[in-house]
Amino acid sequence: MGIFITAETAGTESGFVATALRRFWHNPKSFRKLILLGFTLVNLPLIFALINSAVSIDRLAEHSRKAVYQSVQITLASHTLTKEINTMERSVRQTLILGDESLLGGYFQAHTKFKNSTANLFQLSLHTEQKQLLEQLQSLEADISQKVTAASQAPEKLRELTQSFQSFALLLDSARNFSDFGYALIGLEIDEMQNMAERAHTVMVWELFALVPFAIFLALGFSLLITRPIRQIDEAIRNMGQGELSKIVRVDGPQDLMYLGERLDWMRRRLLKLEEQKTKFLRHVSHELKTPLTSMREGADLLAEGVVGELTVKQQQIANILHSNSIQLQKRIEDLLNFSALQTEKSALIKQKTNLAGILSVVLQDQNLAIMNKNLKIDLACTELMIDCDEQKIRIIIDNLLSNAIKFSPLGSRIKIWTNKVDDSVQLDIMDAGPGIDKIDQDKVFEPFYQGRSMPDSHIRGTGLGLSIAREYALAHGGSIDLVQPSKAGAHFSLTLPIHDPESYS
């Protein structure tokens, strides 16, 4: 019989696996040991099924071997018994017919073979009824043997052997019954082996249906257990790469990966500290530069206005250059201060109902001199629309977008500005006719301090903070700024802002 999976055995194995999983799920020692444990537990049910099937097949083969051996021995012995009975009867008949006592020697030889065959049969694992038939054979043959032995010792009693022929007939019938019963038992053994084979096949099928899904379940569980800390490490690295240093790095899993997570968190804290030092440096430097710059600008204004006396044409040009560049320098310092405020999260929004068209009009008026210098034409299509926003921050966003459009627009070209209402948001688009943004720069155009490859030679190089600050302010309002891929030359930026303050509905 095969080895069957009992409920107690399955429960014990499941309990062991569950305990091991819980232990290694919360505190696995190392990543390598976790992988080895995973492979072991995943293969363990399949190995158990394989061993169980091998043992079942081995037992079936052993049972079949014994059954075949016993069947062959019984068949051969039955044939031998029948043959020797016929030999003994023939010897007795010849002795009676010829009256020669020496012919009984063939009987005694057959008698010896008969006894040896019965003795060998008793050594086999016979059925109870087979033993009874075999004992009956021995008893009948013993009675005949006594008569023949007595006749061989007293020749005058040879005639009495004629009475033994009936006993030979009974003995032969008993031998045939023994043989027929043996053949019947062989048939039963064959049926039993077939049943064993069917049961072993059924057990193997149920093992496949039960253990294969269990192994797959274990494989999925360990794959999640193995990949979870890797995903956490990947997410931590991605966050640090994107500058998100406020999220604590926490890695669950094996101790060596947890240690790696601790080192990543140390790196995050170190980078955060360096970022704070950089921001603090920018804030202090910008503030220190602003005071002397104010004095320089006031002095340039006094010179340009002729307060200290009339200037010659060349002196007036120099004063205008000083005045223009002091304005540009002040704008760069203000960008640095705004960026520093954004990084330290000190730039609070003061929101109120504001007309977007009014903000756009003020920005166009501030940029009017630059527009006139390049003889640009503004195609404006803006509807009157009230939005909840910080007017100063929105003005900075639009001013940065418009100043970039003016900077890169060719002389005498057009800048298109239009607004659309999309659901509960307003979309403002600004598109120039300049060279556009290089494909290599498109993914980095909003990064701080990044300056693209296209830059007019005549223009003073900026800080690369304008678009970064504009995007931060847009995100602070719950909106966004996107670079639209234009069908023609030029850069196209789209600003999306919510009409109503999202925080008022939270």
PERAWO-V586865 format. One record per pair of residues at least 12 apart in sequence whose ideal C-beta (glycine too) atoms are under 10 Angstrom apart, sorted by the first residue. I is the first residue (numbers start at 1). GAP is how many residues later the second one is. Records with the same first field share a line. If there is no record, write none. Layout:
I: GAP ; GAP
This chain:
1: 55 ; 58 ; 59 ; 62 ; 191 ; 194 ; 195 ; 198 ; 199
2: 50 ; 51 ; 53 ; 54 ; 55 ; 56 ; 57 ; 58 ; 194 ; 195 ; 197 ; 198 ; 199 ; 200 ; 201 ; 202
3: 45 ; 48 ; 49 ; 50 ; 51 ; 52 ; 53 ; 56 ; 197 ; 200
4: 48 ; 52 ; 195 ; 196 ; 198 ; 199 ; 202 ; 203
5: 43 ; 44 ; 47 ; 198 ; 201 ; 202 ; 205 ; 206
9: 39
10: 200 ; 201 ; 204
13: 31 ; 32 ; 35 ; 198 ; 201
14: 31 ; 200
16: 25 ; 28
17: 24 ; 27 ; 28 ; 197 ; 201 ; 204
20: 17 ; 20 ; 21
21: 16 ; 17 ; 20 ; 197 ; 200 ; 201 ; 204
23: 14
24: 13 ; 14 ; 17 ; 198 ; 201 ; 229 ; 230
25: 196 ; 197 ; 199 ; 200 ; 203 ; 227 ; 228
26: 226 ; 227
27: 226 ; 227 ; 228 ; 231
28: 197 ; 198 ; 201 ; 225 ; 226 ; 227 ; 228 ; 229 ; 230
29: 225 ; 226 ; 227
30: 224 ; 225 ; 226 ; 227
31: 195 ; 198 ; 199 ; 222 ; 223 ; 224 ; 225 ; 226 ; 229
32: 222 ; 224
33: 221 ; 222 ; 223
34: 188 ; 191 ; 192 ; 195 ; 219 ; 220 ; 221 ; 222 ; 223
35: 187 ; 190 ; 191 ; 219
37: 185 ; 188
38: 180 ; 181 ; 183 ; 184 ; 185 ; 187 ; 188
39: 179 ; 180 ; 183
40: 178
41: 173 ; 174 ; 177 ; 178 ; 180 ; 181
42: 172 ; 173 ; 174 ; 175 ; 176 ; 177 ; 178 ; 179 ; 180 ; 181
43: 172 ; 175 ; 176
44: 167 ; 170 ; 171 ; 174
45: 162 ; 165 ; 166 ; 167 ; 168 ; 169 ; 170 ; 171 ; 172 ; 173
46: 161 ; 162 ; 165 ; 166 ; 168 ; 169
47: 164 ; 168
48: 159 ; 163
49: 154 ; 155 ; 157 ; 158 ; 159 ; 161 ; 162 ; 163 ; 166
50: 154 ; 157 ; 161
52: 148 ; 151 ; 152 ; 155 ; 159
53: 147 ; 148 ; 150 ; 151 ; 154 ; 155
55: 145
56: 140 ; 141 ; 143 ; 144 ; 145 ; 147 ; 148 ; 151
57: 140 ; 143 ; 147
59: 137 ; 141
60: 133 ; 136 ; 137 ; 139 ; 140
61: 132
63: 126 ; 129 ; 130 ; 133
64: 125 ; 126 ; 128 ; 129 ; 132 ; 133
66: 58 ; 59 ; 123
67: 118 ; 119 ; 121 ; 122 ; 123 ; 125 ; 126
68: 118 ; 121 ; 122 ; 125
69: 55
70: 51 ; 54 ; 55 ; 56 ; 112 ; 115 ; 116 ; 119
71: 111 ; 112 ; 114 ; 115 ; 116 ; 118 ; 119
72: 114
73: 44 ; 47 ; 48 ; 50 ; 51 ; 109
74: 47 ; 50 ; 52 ; 56 ; 104 ; 105 ; 107 ; 108 ; 109 ; 111 ; 112
75: 104 ; 107 ; 108 ; 111
76: 41 ; 44 ; 45
77: 39 ; 40 ; 41 ; 43 ; 44 ; 47 ; 57 ; 98 ; 101 ; 102 ; 105
78: 39 ; 43 ; 97 ; 98 ; 100 ; 101 ; 102 ; 103 ; 104 ; 105
79: 38 ; 96 ; 100
80: 30 ; 33 ; 34 ; 36 ; 37 ; 38 ; 40 ; 41 ; 95
81: 32 ; 33 ; 36 ; 37 ; 40 ; 53 ; 56 ; 60 ; 90 ; 91 ; 93 ; 94 ; 95 ; 97 ; 98
82: 89 ; 90 ; 93 ; 94 ; 96 ; 97
83: 27 ; 30 ; 31 ; 34 ; 92
84: 23 ; 25 ; 26 ; 27 ; 28 ; 29 ; 30 ; 31 ; 32 ; 33 ; 34 ; 57 ; 91
85: 25 ; 26 ; 29 ; 52 ; 55 ; 56 ; 59 ; 83 ; 84 ; 86 ; 87 ; 88 ; 89 ; 90 ; 91
86: 24 ; 82 ; 86 ; 89
87: 19 ; 20 ; 22 ; 23 ; 24 ; 26 ; 27
88: 16 ; 18 ; 19 ; 20 ; 21 ; 22 ; 23 ; 25 ; 26 ; 53 ; 56 ; 57 ; 60 ; 76 ; 80 ; 83
89: 18 ; 21 ; 55 ; 75 ; 76 ; 78 ; 79 ; 80 ; 82 ; 83
90: 13 ; 16 ; 17 ; 20 ; 78
91: 12 ; 13 ; 14 ; 15 ; 16 ; 17 ; 18 ; 19 ; 20 ; 57
92: 12 ; 14 ; 15 ; 52 ; 55 ; 56 ; 59 ; 66 ; 69 ; 70 ; 72 ; 73 ; 76
93: 68 ; 69 ; 72 ; 75
94: 12 ; 13
95: 12 ; 53 ; 56 ; 57 ; 63 ; 66
96: 55 ; 62 ; 63 ; 65 ; 66 ; 68 ; 69
99: 56 ; 59 ; 60
100: 58
101: 50 ; 51 ; 52 ; 54 ; 57
102: 50
104: 44 ; 45 ; 47 ; 48 ; 54 ; 57
105: 47
107: 37 ; 38 ; 41 ; 42 ; 45 ; 54
108: 37 ; 40 ; 41 ; 44
111: 30 ; 31 ; 33 ; 34 ; 37 ; 38
114: 23 ; 24 ; 27 ; 31 ; 57 ; 61
115: 23 ; 26 ; 27 ; 30
117: 17 ; 20
118: 16 ; 17 ; 19 ; 20 ; 23 ; 60
119: 19
121: 12 ; 13 ; 16 ; 17 ; 57 ; 61
122: 12 ; 13 ; 16
126: 52 ; 55 ; 56 ; 59
127: 54 ; 55 ; 57 ; 58 ; 61
129: 48 ; 49 ; 52 ; 55 ; 56
130: 48 ; 51 ; 52 ; 55
132: 46 ; 49
133: 41 ; 42 ; 44 ; 45 ; 46 ; 47 ; 48 ; 49
134: 40 ; 41 ; 44 ; 47
136: 34 ; 35 ; 38 ; 39 ; 41 ; 42
137: 33 ; 34 ; 35 ; 37 ; 38 ; 40 ; 41
138: 36
139: 32 ; 35
140: 27 ; 28 ; 30 ; 31 ; 32 ; 33 ; 34 ; 35
141: 26 ; 27 ; 30 ; 33 ; 34
143: 21 ; 24 ; 27 ; 28
144: 17 ; 20 ; 21 ; 23 ; 24 ; 26 ; 27
145: 19
146: 18
147: 13 ; 14 ; 16 ; 17 ; 20
148: 13 ; 16
151: 13
225: 27 ; 28 ; 29
226: 27 ; 28 ; 31
227: 26
228: 23 ; 24 ; 25 ; 29
229: 21 ; 22 ; 23 ; 24 ; 25 ; 27 ; 28 ; 29 ; 31 ; 32
230: 21 ; 23 ; 27
231: 20
232: 17 ; 18 ; 19 ; 20 ; 21 ; 25 ; 26 ; 28 ; 29 ; 32
233: 16 ; 18 ; 20 ; 24 ; 27 ; 28 ; 31
235: 12 ; 14 ; 16
236: 12 ; 13 ; 14 ; 15 ; 24 ; 25 ; 28 ; 29 ; 31 ; 32
237: 12 ; 27 ; 30 ; 31
239: 25 ; 29
240: 24 ; 25 ; 27 ; 28 ; 31 ; 32
243: 28 ; 32 ; 100 ; 204 ; 205
244: 24
245: 22 ; 23 ; 24 ; 25 ; 26 ; 27 ; 28 ; 29 ; 30 ; 31
246: 22 ; 26 ; 99
247: 18 ; 21
248: 13 ; 17 ; 20 ; 21
249: 12 ; 13 ; 14 ; 15 ; 16 ; 17 ; 18 ; 19 ; 20
250: 12 ; 14 ; 15
251: 12 ; 13 ; 14
275: 68 ; 69
276: 67 ; 68
278: 62 ; 65
279: 60 ; 61 ; 62 ; 63 ; 64 ; 65
280: 60 ; 63 ; 64
281: 59
282: 54 ; 55 ; 57 ; 58 ; 61 ; 183
283: 53 ; 54 ; 56 ; 57 ; 58 ; 60 ; 61 ; 63
284: 56
285: 48 ; 51 ; 55
286: 46 ; 47 ; 48 ; 49 ; 50 ; 51 ; 52 ; 53 ; 54
287: 46 ; 49 ; 50 ; 53
288: 45
289: 40 ; 41 ; 43 ; 44 ; 47 ; 48
290: 39 ; 40 ; 43 ; 44 ; 46 ; 47
293: 33 ; 34 ; 36 ; 37 ; 39 ; 40
294: 32 ; 36 ; 39
295: 31
296: 26 ; 27 ; 29 ; 30 ; 33 ; 34
297: 25 ; 26 ; 28 ; 29 ; 30 ; 32 ; 33
298: 28
299: 20 ; 23 ; 24 ; 27
300: 18 ; 19 ; 20 ; 21 ; 22 ; 23 ; 24 ; 25 ; 26 ; 27
301: 18 ; 21 ; 22 ; 25
302: 17
303: 12 ; 13 ; 15 ; 16 ; 17 ; 19 ; 20
304: 12 ; 13 ; 14 ; 15 ; 16 ; 17 ; 18 ; 19 ; 20
305: 14 ; 18
306: 13
324: 45 ; 136
325: 135
328: 131 ; 132 ; 134
329: 131
331: 68 ; 69 ; 72 ; 129 ; 131 ; 132 ; 135
332: 128 ; 129 ; 130 ; 131 ; 133 ; 134
333: 130
334: 62 ; 131 ; 135
335: 61 ; 65 ; 127 ; 128 ; 129 ; 130 ; 131 ; 133 ; 134
336: 127 ; 129 ; 133
338: 55 ; 58 ; 62 ; 127 ; 128 ; 130 ; 131 ; 132 ; 134 ; 135
339: 109 ; 110 ; 124 ; 125 ; 126 ; 127 ; 129 ; 130 ; 133
340: 125
341: 128 ; 131
342: 106 ; 123 ; 126 ; 127 ; 129 ; 130 ; 131 ; 133 ; 134
343: 105 ; 129
345: 131
347: 43 ; 46 ; 122 ; 125 ; 126 ; 129
348: 42 ; 45 ; 128
349: 39 ; 40 ; 41 ; 43 ; 44 ; 45 ; 124 ; 127 ; 128 ; 152 ; 154
350: 39 ; 40 ; 41 ; 42 ; 43
351: 36 ; 37 ; 38 ; 39 ; 40 ; 42 ; 43 ; 126 ; 150 ; 152 ; 153
352: 34 ; 35 ; 36 ; 37 ; 38 ; 39 ; 149
353: 33 ; 34 ; 35 ; 36 ; 38 ; 147 ; 148
354: 31 ; 32 ; 33 ; 34 ; 35 ; 36 ; 37 ; 38 ; 40 ; 41
355: 27 ; 29 ; 30 ; 31 ; 32 ; 36
356: 26 ; 27 ; 28 ; 29 ; 30 ; 31 ; 33 ; 35 ; 38 ; 42 ; 63 ; 70 ; 72 ; 139 ; 141 ; 143
357: 23 ; 25 ; 26 ; 27 ; 28 ; 29 ; 62
358: 24 ; 26 ; 28 ; 33 ; 37
359: 23 ; 28 ; 30 ; 32 ; 33 ; 35 ; 36 ; 38 ; 39 ; 40 ; 69
360: 20 ; 22 ; 34 ; 35 ; 38 ; 42 ; 57 ; 59 ; 68 ; 70
361: 19 ; 21
362: 29 ; 33 ; 36 ; 37
363: 31 ; 32 ; 33 ; 34 ; 35 ; 36 ; 37 ; 38 ; 39 ; 40 ; 54
364: 14 ; 16 ; 18 ; 34 ; 35 ; 38 ; 51 ; 53
366: 29 ; 33 ; 36 ; 37
367: 31 ; 32 ; 35 ; 36 ; 38 ; 39 ; 48
370: 32 ; 33 ; 36 ; 37 ; 39
371: 31 ; 34 ; 35 ; 38 ; 44
373: 33 ; 38
374: 32 ; 33 ; 35 ; 36 ; 37 ; 38 ; 39 ; 41
375: 34 ; 35 ; 36 ; 37 ; 38
376: 29 ; 30 ; 33 ; 34 ; 35 ; 36 ; 37 ; 38 ; 39 ; 56 ; 57
377: 32 ; 35 ; 36 ; 37 ; 38 ; 39 ; 56
378: 24 ; 27 ; 28 ; 36 ; 37 ; 38 ; 39
379: 35 ; 36 ; 37 ; 38 ; 39 ; 52
380: 35 ; 36 ; 37 ; 38 ; 39
381: 35 ; 36 ; 37 ; 38 ; 39 ; 48
382: 35 ; 36 ; 37 ; 38 ; 44 ; 46
383: 35 ; 36 ; 37 ; 38 ; 43
384: 35
385: 34 ; 35 ; 36 ; 41 ; 43 ; 112 ; 114
386: 40 ; 113 ; 114
387: 38 ; 39 ; 90 ; 92 ; 110 ; 111 ; 112 ; 113 ; 114
388: 89 ; 90 ; 109 ; 110 ; 111 ; 112 ; 113 ; 114 ; 115 ; 116
389: 37 ; 84 ; 87 ; 88 ; 89 ; 90 ; 108 ; 109 ; 110 ; 112
390: 83 ; 86 ; 87
392: 81
393: 76 ; 77 ; 79 ; 80 ; 81 ; 83 ; 84
394: 34 ; 76 ; 79 ; 80 ; 83 ; 85 ; 101 ; 103
395: 78
396: 70 ; 73 ; 74 ; 77
397: 31 ; 69 ; 70 ; 72 ; 73 ; 74 ; 75 ; 76 ; 77 ; 80 ; 82 ; 84 ; 96 ; 98 ; 100
398: 19 ; 30 ; 32 ; 72 ; 97
399: 67 ; 71
400: 62 ; 65 ; 66 ; 67 ; 68 ; 69 ; 70 ; 71 ; 73 ; 81 ; 93
401: 16 ; 27 ; 28 ; 29 ; 31 ; 65 ; 66 ; 69 ; 80 ; 90 ; 92 ; 93 ; 94
402: 13 ; 15 ; 28 ; 30 ; 91
403: 59 ; 63
404: 26 ; 28 ; 30 ; 33 ; 41 ; 48 ; 58 ; 62 ; 63 ; 66 ; 87 ; 89
405: 12 ; 25 ; 26 ; 27 ; 28 ; 29 ; 85 ; 86 ; 87 ; 88
406: 26 ; 28 ; 53
407: 25 ; 27 ; 48 ; 49 ; 51 ; 52 ; 53 ; 55 ; 59
408: 24 ; 25 ; 26 ; 27 ; 28 ; 29 ; 44 ; 46 ; 47 ; 48 ; 51 ; 82 ; 83
409: 23 ; 24 ; 25 ; 26 ; 47 ; 81 ; 82
410: 22 ; 23 ; 24 ; 25 ; 46 ; 79 ; 80
412: 21
413: 19 ; 20 ; 21 ; 77
414: 17 ; 18 ; 19 ; 76
415: 15 ; 16 ; 17 ; 18 ; 19 ; 75
416: 13 ; 14 ; 15 ; 16 ; 17 ; 74 ; 76
417: 12 ; 13 ; 14 ; 15
418: 12 ; 13
419: 76
420: 74 ; 76
421: 78
422: 74 ; 77
423: 75 ; 76
424: 74 ; 75 ; 76 ; 78
425: 53 ; 54 ; 55 ; 71 ; 72 ; 73 ; 74 ; 75
426: 53 ; 69 ; 70 ; 71 ; 72 ; 73
427: 52 ; 53 ; 55 ; 67 ; 68 ; 69 ; 70
428: 51 ; 53 ; 65 ; 66 ; 67 ; 68 ; 69
429: 53 ; 55 ; 63 ; 64 ; 65 ; 66 ; 67
430: 54 ; 61 ; 62 ; 63 ; 64 ; 65
431: 53 ; 55 ; 57 ; 59 ; 60 ; 61 ; 62 ; 63
432: 54 ; 57 ; 58 ; 59 ; 60 ; 61
433: 53 ; 55 ; 56 ; 57 ; 58
434: 20 ; 22 ; 55 ; 56 ; 57
435: 17 ; 18 ; 19 ; 20 ; 21 ; 54 ; 55 ; 56
436: 16 ; 18 ; 47 ; 49 ; 50 ; 52 ; 53 ; 54 ; 55 ; 56
437: 15 ; 16 ; 17 ; 46 ; 48 ; 49 ; 53 ; 54 ; 55 ; 56
438: 14 ; 15 ; 16
439: 46
440: 12 ; 13
441: 12 ; 13 ; 42
442: 41 ; 43 ; 49
443: 40
444: 20
445: 19 ; 22 ; 23 ; 26 ; 36 ; 38 ; 46 ; 48
446: 21 ; 22 ; 23 ; 24 ; 25 ; 26 ; 35 ; 36 ; 37
447: 17 ; 18 ; 20 ; 21 ; 24
448: 15 ; 16 ; 17 ; 19 ; 20 ; 21 ; 23 ; 24
449: 13 ; 14 ; 15 ; 16 ; 19
450: 14 ; 15 ; 17 ; 18
451: 12 ; 13 ; 14
452: 12 ; 15 ; 39
454: 37
467: 14 ; 16 ; 26
470: 23 ; 25
471: 24
473: 22 ; 24
474: 21 ; 22 ; 23
477: 18 ; 19 ; 20 ; 21 ; 24 ; 25 ; 26
478: 18 ; 19 ; 20 ; 22 ; 23 ; 24 ; 25
479: 16 ; 17 ; 18 ; 19 ; 23
480: 14 ; 15 ; 16 ; 17
481: 12 ; 13 ; 14 ; 15 ; 16
482: 12 ; 13 ; 14
